[in-house]
């Protein structure tokens, strides 16, 4: 669980990339890998 939170800290630093990623995902449909990262990110907000 601690490992996941470390990943989430990195994701928070990449906030702009995440929101850009969300825009791309909504355009192109969701790949499983992106969905996993998105889920981790949202779980840690």
Beta strands, then each sheet from edge to edge (+ up, - down):
end
